[in-house]
Amino acid sequence: MNKKENAHKAFPLLKSQEITQLKKSLIYLKMKELQNICIQLNIPKQGKKLLLIDSIIQYLETGTIKKNPVIPKVSYAQKNKIYPLDPNTLIVKGAYKNDLKTRNFFKQLIGNHFHFTAFGIDWINQRWLEGNPPTYQEFATMWQATYNKQKEAKFDPKQEWAYINFVQNFIIHNPTATKKSILTSWKKEQKKHVTIVESILNNI
């Protein structure tokens, strides 16, 4: 599909049920596969996985191109400024690291049960996008509160955590599953959704 062809298309390009299925299946695709779809649709292929999926869906529904969110300057580390590991230090892009030193520091603030998590990374990125970088203490407070919620009630991972969701459901139905069998089943599931996506996009 080229840009000239796109210009004469009537949007939405797919039926509502196809869009709904596409939203469910795209999350299983690898980044390279999503980027290839973006290239085919002549839309930007830069950005994280969820952004690419949102961009694909928005284009197919409206014909408009989603702009990449920009992290404001205030959320970036200042040149030549030192950001020590301290409760009151701001977590800023360019200085913050998910390394052993940082993990050990968070264990001091939170406890030995601390570990890096997807929800923690998501939270920091959102604060950066809002131009409101958090302190290490703010992160620690958020992390502990979320950890407590997970212990008190069943915690449903975000849709974009497709692998986590799949593994959890697979283990529930296959409690004796090995790592190898889980990985094999995951790859089959990915392949199934790739086929679904290709079939739907062929209708354009």
MIDOSE-1310 file (N, C-alpha, C; in nm, 2 decimals, decimal comma, always signed):
residues 204
mnkk	+0,08/-0,12/+0,00/+0,00/+0,00/+0,00/+0,09/+0,12/+0,00; +0,07/+0,22/-0,10/+0,15/+0,34/-0,10/+0,07/+0,46/-0,06; +0,13/+0,57/-0,05/+0,06/+0,69/+0,00/-0,05/+0,73/-0,09; -0,04/+0,72/-0,22/-0,14/+0,76/-0,31/-0,27/+0,67/-0,29
enah	-0,24/+0,54/-0,27/-0,35/+0,45/-0,24/-0,42/+0,49/-0,11; -0,34/+0,52/-0,01/-0,40/+0,56/+0,12/-0,49/+0,68/+0,11; -0,45/+0,78/+0,02/-0,53/+0,90/+0,01/-0,67/+0,88/-0,04; -0,69/+0,77/-0,12/-0,82/+0,75/-0,17/-0,90/+0,64/-0,10
kafp	-0,85/+0,60/+0,02/-0,92/+0,50/+0,10/-1,03/+0,57/+0,18; -1,13/+0,50/+0,21/-1,24/+0,55/+0,30/-1,22/+0,49/+0,44; -1,22/+0,57/+0,54/-1,19/+0,53/+0,67/-1,32/+0,52/+0,75; -1,33/+0,42/+0,84/-1,23/+0,33/+0,88/-1,21/+0,22/+0,77
llks	-1,08/+0,17/+0,77/-1,05/+0,07/+0,67/-1,10/-0,07/+0,70; -1,14/-0,09/+0,82/-1,18/-0,22/+0,86/-1,31/-0,22/+0,94; -1,38/-0,33/+0,95/-1,51/-0,34/+1,02/-1,47/-0,33/+1,17; -1,57/-0,29/+1,25/-1,55/-0,28/+1,39/-1,50/-0,40/+1,46
qeit	-1,56/-0,52/+1,42/-1,52/-0,64/+1,48/-1,37/-0,68/+1,44; -1,33/-0,64/+1,32/-1,19/-0,66/+1,28/-1,10/-0,57/+1,36; -1,14/-0,45/+1,39/-1,06/-0,36/+1,47/-1,04/-0,42/+1,61; -1,15/-0,47/+1,67/-1,15/-0,52/+1,80/-1,06/-0,64/+1,81
qlkk	-1,06/-0,73/+1,71/-0,97/-0,85/+1,71/-0,83/-0,80/+1,69; -0,81/-0,70/+1,61/-0,67/-0,65/+1,58/-0,61/-0,60/+1,71; -0,69/-0,53/+1,79/-0,64/-0,47/+1,92/-0,59/-0,59/+2,01; -0,66/-0,70/+2,01/-0,63/-0,81/+2,09/-0,51/-0,89/+2,04
sliy	-0,49/-0,89/+1,91/-0,38/-0,97/+1,85/-0,25/-0,90/+1,83; -0,26/-0,77/+1,81/-0,13/-0,69/+1,78/-0,04/-0,70/+1,90; -0,09/-0,71/+2,02/-0,01/-0,71/+2,14/+0,09/-0,83/+2,14; +0,05/-0,94/+2,07/+0,14/-1,06/+2,07/+0,25/-1,05/+1,97
lkmk	+0,25/-0,95/+1,88/+0,35/-0,94/+1,78/+0,48/-0,88/+1,83; +0,59/-0,91/+1,77/+0,72/-0,86/+1,80/+0,73/-0,72/+1,75; +0,83/-0,65/+1,80/+0,85/-0,51/+1,76/+0,88/-0,50/+1,61; +0,96/-0,59/+1,56/+0,99/-0,58/+1,42/+0,87/-0,60/+1,33
elqn	+0,78/-0,69/+1,37/+0,66/-0,72/+1,30/+0,56/-0,60/+1,30; +0,56/-0,53/+1,42/+0,48/-0,41/+1,43/+0,53/-0,30/+1,34; +0,67/-0,28/+1,34/+0,73/-0,18/+1,26/+0,71/-0,21/+1,11; +0,71/-0,33/+1,07/+0,68/-0,36/+0,93/+0,54/-0,32/+0,89
iciq	+0,44/-0,34/+0,98/+0,30/-0,30/+0,95/+0,30/-0,15/+0,94; +0,37/-0,08/+1,03/+0,38/+0,07/+1,02/+0,43/+0,12/+0,88; +0,54/+0,05/+0,84/+0,60/+0,08/+0,71/+0,49/+0,06/+0,59; +0,42/-0,05/+0,60/+0,32/-0,08/+0,50/+0,21/+0,02/+0,50
lnip	+0,18/+0,08/+0,61/+0,07/+0,18/+0,62/+0,12/+0,32/+0,60; +0,26/+0,33/+0,59/+0,32/+0,47/+0,57/+0,30/+0,56/+0,69; +0,31/+0,50/+0,81/+0,31/+0,58/+0,93/+0,44/+0,56/+1,01; +0,47/+0,65/+1,10/+0,60/+0,64/+1,17/+0,62/+0,50/+1,24
kqgk	+0,74/+0,45/+1,24/+0,76/+0,32/+1,31/+0,85/+0,34/+1,43; +0,87/+0,46/+1,48/+0,95/+0,49/+1,60/+0,86/+0,49/+1,72; +0,91/+0,44/+1,83/+0,83/+0,44/+1,95/+0,83/+0,30/+2,02; +0,77/+0,30/+2,14/+0,76/+0,18/+2,21/+0,64/+0,09/+2,15
klll	+0,63/-0,03/+2,20/+0,54/-0,12/+2,14/+0,39/-0,07/+2,15; +0,35/-0,03/+2,27/+0,21/+0,02/+2,28/+0,18/+0,14/+2,20; +0,28/+0,23/+2,18/+0,26/+0,34/+2,09/+0,24/+0,30/+1,95; +0,32/+0,20/+1,90/+0,30/+0,15/+1,76/+0,16/+0,09/+1,74
idsi	+0,12/+0,01/+1,84/-0,01/-0,05/+1,83/-0,12/+0,06/+1,82; -0,11/+0,16/+1,91/-0,21/+0,27/+1,91/-0,21/+0,34/+1,78; -0,09/+0,36/+1,73/-0,07/+0,43/+1,60/-0,14/+0,36/+1,48; -0,12/+0,23/+1,48/-0,18/+0,14/+1,38/-0,33/+0,15/+1,39
iqyl	-0,38/+0,13/+1,51/-0,53/+0,13/+1,52/-0,59/+0,27/+1,49; -0,52/+0,37/+1,53/-0,57/+0,51/+1,51/-0,58/+0,53/+1,36; -0,47/+0,49/+1,29/-0,47/+0,52/+1,14/-0,58/+0,44/+1,07; -0,59/+0,31/+1,11/-0,69/+0,23/+1,04/-0,84/+0,28/+1,07
etgt	-0,86/+0,34/+1,18/-0,99/+0,39/+1,22/-1,02/+0,53/+1,16; -0,92/+0,61/+1,16/-0,94/+0,75/+1,12/-0,86/+0,81/+1,00; -0,75/+0,74/+0,97/-0,66/+0,79/+0,87/-0,57/+0,89/+0,92; -0,57/+0,92/+1,05/-0,48/+1,02/+1,11/-0,36/+0,95/+1,17
ikkn	-0,25/+1,03/+1,17/-0,13/+0,97/+1,23/-0,10/+1,02/+1,37; -0,08/+0,93/+1,46/-0,06/+0,96/+1,60/+0,08/+1,02/+1,62; +0,09/+1,13/+1,69/+0,22/+1,19/+1,72/+0,28/+1,13/+1,84; +0,41/+1,11/+1,83/+0,49/+1,05/+1,94/+0,49/+1,14/+2,06
pvip	+0,46/+1,09/+2,18/+0,47/+1,18/+2,29/+0,61/+1,22/+2,32; +0,63/+1,34/+2,36/+0,77/+1,39/+2,38/+0,79/+1,42/+2,53; +0,90/+1,37/+2,58/+0,94/+1,39/+2,72/+0,99/+1,53/+2,73; +0,94/+1,62/+2,81/+0,98/+1,76/+2,82/+1,12/+1,77/+2,88
kvsy	+1,19/+1,88/+2,86/+1,33/+1,90/+2,90/+1,34/+1,89/+3,05; +1,24/+1,93/+3,13/+1,25/+1,92/+3,27/+1,27/+1,78/+3,33; +1,23/+1,68/+3,25/+1,24/+1,54/+3,30/+1,38/+1,48/+3,26; +1,46/+1,56/+3,19/+1,60/+1,51/+3,16/+1,70/+1,55/+3,26
aqkn	+1,81/+1,47/+3,27/+1,92/+1,51/+3,36/+1,99/+1,63/+3,30; +2,03/+1,72/+3,39/+2,10/+1,84/+3,35/+2,25/+1,81/+3,33; +2,31/+1,87/+3,23/+2,45/+1,84/+3,19/+2,54/+1,87/+3,31; +2,63/+1,78/+3,34/+2,73/+1,80/+3,45/+2,68/+1,80/+3,59
kiyp	+2,55/+1,77/+3,60/+2,49/+1,77/+3,74/+2,49/+1,63/+3,79; +2,53/+1,61/+3,92/+2,53/+1,48/+3,98/+2,40/+1,45/+4,05; +2,35/+1,33/+4,03/+2,22/+1,28/+4,09/+2,25/+1,17/+4,18; +2,28/+1,19/+4,31/+2,31/+1,09/+4,40/+2,19/+1,00/+4,44
ldpn	+2,22/+0,88/+4,48/+2,11/+0,79/+4,52/+2,07/+0,84/+4,66; +1,96/+0,92/+4,67/+1,91/+0,98/+4,79/+1,76/+0,99/+4,78; +1,69/+0,97/+4,89/+1,54/+0,97/+4,89/+1,49/+1,10/+4,82; +1,55/+1,21/+4,84/+1,50/+1,34/+4,78/+1,55/+1,37/+4,64
tliv	+1,64/+1,29/+4,59/+1,69/+1,31/+4,45/+1,58/+1,28/+4,35; +1,57/+1,36/+4,25/+1,48/+1,34/+4,14/+1,52/+1,22/+4,05; +1,43/+1,14/+4,01/+1,46/+1,04/+3,91/+1,44/+1,10/+3,77; +1,55/+1,12/+3,70/+1,54/+1,19/+3,57/+1,60/+1,11/+3,46
kgay	+1,54/+1,12/+3,34/+1,59/+1,05/+3,22/+1,73/+1,09/+3,19; +1,82/+0,99/+3,17/+1,96/+1,02/+3,14/+2,05/+1,00/+3,26; +1,99/+0,99/+3,38/+2,07/+0,97/+3,50/+2,02/+0,84/+3,57; +1,89/+0,82/+3,56/+1,84/+0,70/+3,63/+1,88/+0,57/+3,56
kndl	+1,91/+0,47/+3,64/+1,95/+0,34/+3,59/+1,89/+0,22/+3,66; +1,85/+0,12/+3,59/+1,79/+0,00/+3,65/+1,91/-0,10/+3,67; +2,00/-0,06/+3,76/+2,12/-0,14/+3,78/+2,12/-0,20/+3,92; +2,23/-0,27/+3,96/+2,24/-0,33/+4,09/+2,25/-0,23/+4,20
ktrn	+2,32/-0,12/+4,17/+2,34/-0,02/+4,28/+2,20/+0,04/+4,31; +2,13/+0,07/+4,21/+1,99/+0,13/+4,23/+1,90/+0,04/+4,30; +1,91/-0,09/+4,26/+1,82/-0,19/+4,32/+1,85/-0,20/+4,47; +1,98/-0,21/+4,50/+2,02/-0,22/+4,64/+1,97/-0,09/+4,72
ffkq	+1,97/+0,02/+4,66/+1,93/+0,14/+4,73/+1,78/+0,14/+4,75; +1,70/+0,09/+4,65/+1,56/+0,07/+4,67/+1,53/-0,03/+4,78; +1,61/-0,13/+4,80/+1,59/-0,23/+4,90/+1,61/-0,16/+5,04; +1,70/-0,06/+5,05/+1,71/+0,01/+5,17/+1,59/+0,09/+5,20
lign	+1,53/+0,15/+5,10/+1,41/+0,23/+5,12/+1,28/+0,15/+5,14; +1,27/+0,04/+5,07/+1,15/-0,04/+5,07/+1,16/-0,17/+5,15; +1,27/-0,24/+5,13/+1,29/-0,37/+5,19/+1,34/-0,47/+5,09; +1,39/-0,59/+5,14/+1,45/-0,69/+5,06/+1,35/-0,75/+4,95
hfhf	+1,22/-0,72/+4,97/+1,13/-0,78/+4,87/+1,12/-0,69/+4,74; +1,19/-0,58/+4,74/+1,19/-0,50/+4,62/+1,26/-0,57/+4,50; +1,20/-0,55/+4,38/+1,26/-0,59/+4,26/+1,20/-0,50/+4,15; +1,28/-0,48/+4,04/+1,24/-0,40/+3,93/+1,11/-0,46/+3,87
tafg	+1,01/-0,38/+3,84/+0,89/-0,43/+3,78/+0,85/-0,35/+3,66; +0,76/-0,40/+3,58/+0,71/-0,33/+3,46/+0,62/-0,21/+3,51; +0,54/-0,23/+3,61/+0,46/-0,12/+3,66/+0,54/-0,01/+3,71; +0,66/-0,04/+3,76/+0,75/+0,07/+3,81/+0,80/+0,15/+3,70
idwi	+0,85/+0,08/+3,59/+0,90/+0,15/+3,47/+0,79/+0,23/+3,41; +0,67/+0,18/+3,39/+0,56/+0,25/+3,33/+0,53/+0,38/+3,41; +0,53/+0,37/+3,54/+0,50/+0,48/+3,63/+0,60/+0,59/+3,61; +0,73/+0,56/+3,61/+0,84/+0,66/+3,59/+0,82/+0,72/+3,45
nqrw	+0,80/+0,65/+3,35/+0,79/+0,70/+3,22/+0,67/+0,80/+3,21; +0,56/+0,76/+3,27/+0,44/+0,85/+3,27/+0,47/+0,98/+3,34; +0,54/+0,98/+3,45/+0,58/+1,10/+3,53/+0,68/+1,18/+3,44; +0,77/+1,12/+3,37/+0,85/+1,20/+3,28/+0,77/+1,27/+3,17
legn	+0,68/+1,20/+3,11/+0,60/+1,26/+3,01/+0,52/+1,37/+3,06; +0,47/+1,37/+3,19/+0,40/+1,47/+3,25/+0,48/+1,59/+3,29; +0,62/+1,58/+3,28/+0,71/+1,68/+3,32/+0,71/+1,70/+3,47; +0,69/+1,58/+3,54/+0,69/+1,58/+3,68/+0,77/+1,46/+3,74
ppty	+0,91/+1,47/+3,71/+0,99/+1,35/+3,76/+0,98/+1,33/+3,91; +0,96/+1,21/+3,95/+0,95/+1,18/+4,09/+1,08/+1,17/+4,17; +1,08/+1,18/+4,30/+1,20/+1,15/+4,38/+1,20/+1,00/+4,40; +1,32/+0,96/+4,45/+1,33/+0,81/+4,48/+1,24/+0,77/+4,59
qefa	+1,21/+0,86/+4,68/+1,12/+0,83/+4,79/+0,98/+0,82/+4,74; +0,94/+0,91/+4,65/+0,80/+0,90/+4,59/+0,79/+0,76/+4,51; +0,89/+0,72/+4,44/+0,88/+0,59/+4,37/+0,87/+0,48/+4,47; +0,95/+0,49/+4,58/+0,94/+0,38/+4,68/+0,80/+0,37/+4,74
tmwq	+0,74/+0,49/+4,77/+0,61/+0,49/+4,83/+0,51/+0,43/+4,73; +0,52/+0,47/+4,61/+0,43/+0,41/+4,50/+0,45/+0,26/+4,49; +0,57/+0,22/+4,49/+0,60/+0,08/+4,46/+0,55/-0,01/+4,58; +0,57/+0,04/+4,70/+0,52/-0,04/+4,82/+0,36/-0,05/+4,82
atyn	+0,30/+0,06/+4,78/+0,15/+0,07/+4,78/+0,10/-0,03/+4,68; +0,16/-0,03/+4,56/+0,12/-0,12/+4,45/+0,15/-0,27/+4,49; +0,26/-0,29/+4,55/+0,29/-0,43/+4,60/+0,19/-0,48/+4,70; +0,15/-0,39/+4,79/+0,05/-0,43/+4,89/-0,09/-0,46/+4,83
kqke	-0,12/-0,39/+4,72/-0,25/-0,41/+4,65/-0,24/-0,55/+4,59; -0,13/-0,58/+4,53/-0,11/-0,71/+4,46/-0,13/-0,83/+4,56; -0,08/-0,80/+4,69/-0,09/-0,91/+4,79/-0,23/-0,92/+4,84; -0,31/-0,81/+4,85/-0,44/-0,81/+4,91/-0,55/-0,87/+4,81
akfd	-0,53/-0,85/+4,68/-0,63/-0,89/+4,58/-0,56/-0,94/+4,46; -0,63/-1,01/+4,38/-0,58/-1,05/+4,25/-0,54/-0,93/+4,16; -0,42/-0,93/+4,11/-0,38/-0,81/+4,04/-0,37/-0,85/+3,89; -0,45/-0,78/+3,81/-0,45/-0,81/+3,66/-0,35/-0,73/+3,59
pkqe	-0,25/-0,80/+3,53/-0,15/-0,72/+3,46/-0,21/-0,65/+3,34; -0,14/-0,54/+3,30/-0,19/-0,46/+3,19/-0,20/-0,55/+3,06; -0,28/-0,51/+2,97/-0,30/-0,59/+2,85/-0,17/-0,60/+2,77; -0,09/-0,49/+2,78/+0,04/-0,49/+2,70/+0,14/-0,59/+2,76
wayi	+0,12/-0,64/+2,88/+0,21/-0,74/+2,93/+0,16/-0,88/+2,88; +0,15/-0,89/+2,76/+0,09/-1,01/+2,70/+0,16/-1,14/+2,75; +0,29/-1,14/+2,75/+0,37/-1,26/+2,79/+0,33/-1,30/+2,94; +0,33/-1,20/+3,03/+0,30/-1,22/+3,17/+0,16/-1,28/+3,18
nfvq	+0,06/-1,22/+3,11/-0,08/-1,27/+3,11/-0,08/-1,41/+3,06; -0,01/-1,44/+2,95/-0,02/-1,57/+2,89/+0,04/-1,68/+2,99; +0,16/-1,65/+3,05/+0,22/-1,74/+3,14/+0,13/-1,77/+3,26; +0,07/-1,66/+3,32/-0,01/-1,68/+3,43/-0,13/-1,77/+3,40
nfii	-0,20/-1,75/+3,29/-0,31/-1,83/+3,25/-0,27/-1,98/+3,22; -0,15/-1,99/+3,15/-0,10/-2,12/+3,11/-0,07/-2,21/+3,24; -0,01/-2,14/+3,34/+0,03/-2,22/+3,46/-0,10/-2,26/+3,54; -0,20/-2,17/+3,53/-0,32/-2,21/+3,60/-0,38/-2,34/+3,55
hnpt	-0,38/-2,35/+3,41/-0,44/-2,46/+3,35/-0,34/-2,58/+3,33; -0,21/-2,55/+3,35/-0,10/-2,65/+3,34/+0,00/-2,63/+3,45; -0,04/-2,66/+3,57/+0,04/-2,64/+3,69/+0,18/-2,71/+3,69; +0,19/-2,81/+3,61/+0,32/-2,89/+3,61/+0,40/-2,85/+3,49
atkk	+0,37/-2,75/+3,42/+0,44/-2,71/+3,30/+0,58/-2,67/+3,32; +0,67/-2,71/+3,23/+0,81/-2,67/+3,24/+0,83/-2,54/+3,17; +0,95/-2,48/+3,19/+0,98/-2,35/+3,12/+0,98/-2,37/+2,97; +1,03/-2,49/+2,93/+1,04/-2,52/+2,79/+0,90/-2,53/+2,73
silt	+0,81/-2,60/+2,80/+0,68/-2,61/+2,74/+0,60/-2,48/+2,74; +0,63/-2,39/+2,84/+0,56/-2,26/+2,84/+0,61/-2,18/+2,72; +0,74/-2,18/+2,70/+0,80/-2,10/+2,59/+0,75/-2,15/+2,46; +0,74/-2,29/+2,44/+0,69/-2,34/+2,32/+0,55/-2,30/+2,29
swkk	+0,47/-2,31/+2,39/+0,33/-2,27/+2,38/+0,31/-2,12/+2,35; +0,40/-2,04/+2,41/+0,40/-1,89/+2,39/+0,43/-1,86/+2,24; +0,53/-1,93/+2,19/+0,56/-1,91/+2,05/+0,45/-1,95/+1,96; +0,38/-2,06/+1,99/+0,26/-2,10/+1,91/+0,15/-1,99/+1,92
eqkk	+0,13/-1,94/+2,04/+0,03/-1,83/+2,05/+0,07/-1,71/+1,97; +0,19/-1,67/+1,97/+0,24/-1,56/+1,90/+0,21/-1,58/+1,75; +0,25/-1,70/+1,70/+0,23/-1,73/+1,56/+0,09/-1,73/+1,52; +0,00/-1,78/+1,61/-0,15/-1,77/+1,58/-0,19/-1,63/+1,56
hvti	-0,15/-1,54/+1,65/-0,19/-1,40/+1,64/-0,13/-1,33/+1,52; -0,01/-1,37/+1,48/+0,05/-1,31/+1,36/-0,04/-1,35/+1,24; -0,08/-1,47/+1,23/-0,17/-1,52/+1,12/-0,30/-1,44/+1,12; -0,36/-1,42/+1,24/-0,48/-1,34/+1,25/-0,47/-1,20/+1,20
vesi	-0,36/-1,14/+1,24/-0,33/-1,00/+1,20/-0,31/-0,99/+1,05; -0,23/-1,08/+0,99/-0,21/-1,08/+0,85/-0,34/-1,10/+0,77; -0,43/-1,19/+0,82/-0,56/-1,22/+0,76/-0,65/-1,09/+0,76; -0,65/-1,02/+0,87/-0,73/-0,90/+0,88/-0,68/-0,79/+0,79
lnni	-0,55/-0,77/+0,79/-0,49/-0,66/+0,72/-0,50/-0,69/+0,57; -0,51/-0,81/+0,53/-0,53/-0,84/+0,39/-0,67/-0,79/+0,33; -0,76/-0,76/+0,42/-0,89/-0,71/+0,38/-0,89/-0,56/+0,35; -0,77/-0,49/+0,37/-0,76/-0,35/+0,34/-0,75/-0,33/+0,19
